[in-house]
Amino acid sequence: MTMSTTSVLQGKNIKEYRGIVFGEVINGINFTKDFAINITNFIGGRSKEYEEELVNSRADAIKEMMERAKKVGANALIGVKIDVETIDINEKGVMLMIVASGTAVIVEE
């Protein structure tokens, strides 16, 4: 499925708009990763644990958005946007919330 962050697809004619679709993912960071992240926070440096979780969660949100676009008969997405938030669960850890959104469209092949 063709996707773009812009409102047009260069060289493609949009025949029909099918509406806004979303893909949402909320993933908890487990105790082992939290422990490793706390060490990284203390000594400094990149957090590969969070980066890996973010990459996987973003891919899942995009996949879910694409599946919802297909369900409404679309063959492309325009205006794609990814939002990432963290949810602090008291002292129990952090959860990542990723929302992918876009406009589902039908383009001429």
Secondary structure, DSSP 4 states (H G I P E B T S, - for coil): -EE-SSSS-TT--EEEEEEEEEEEEEEEPPHHHHHHHHHHHHH-S--HHHHHHHHHHHHHHHHHHHHHHHHTT-SEEEEEEEEEEEEE-TTS-EEEEEEEEEEEEEE--
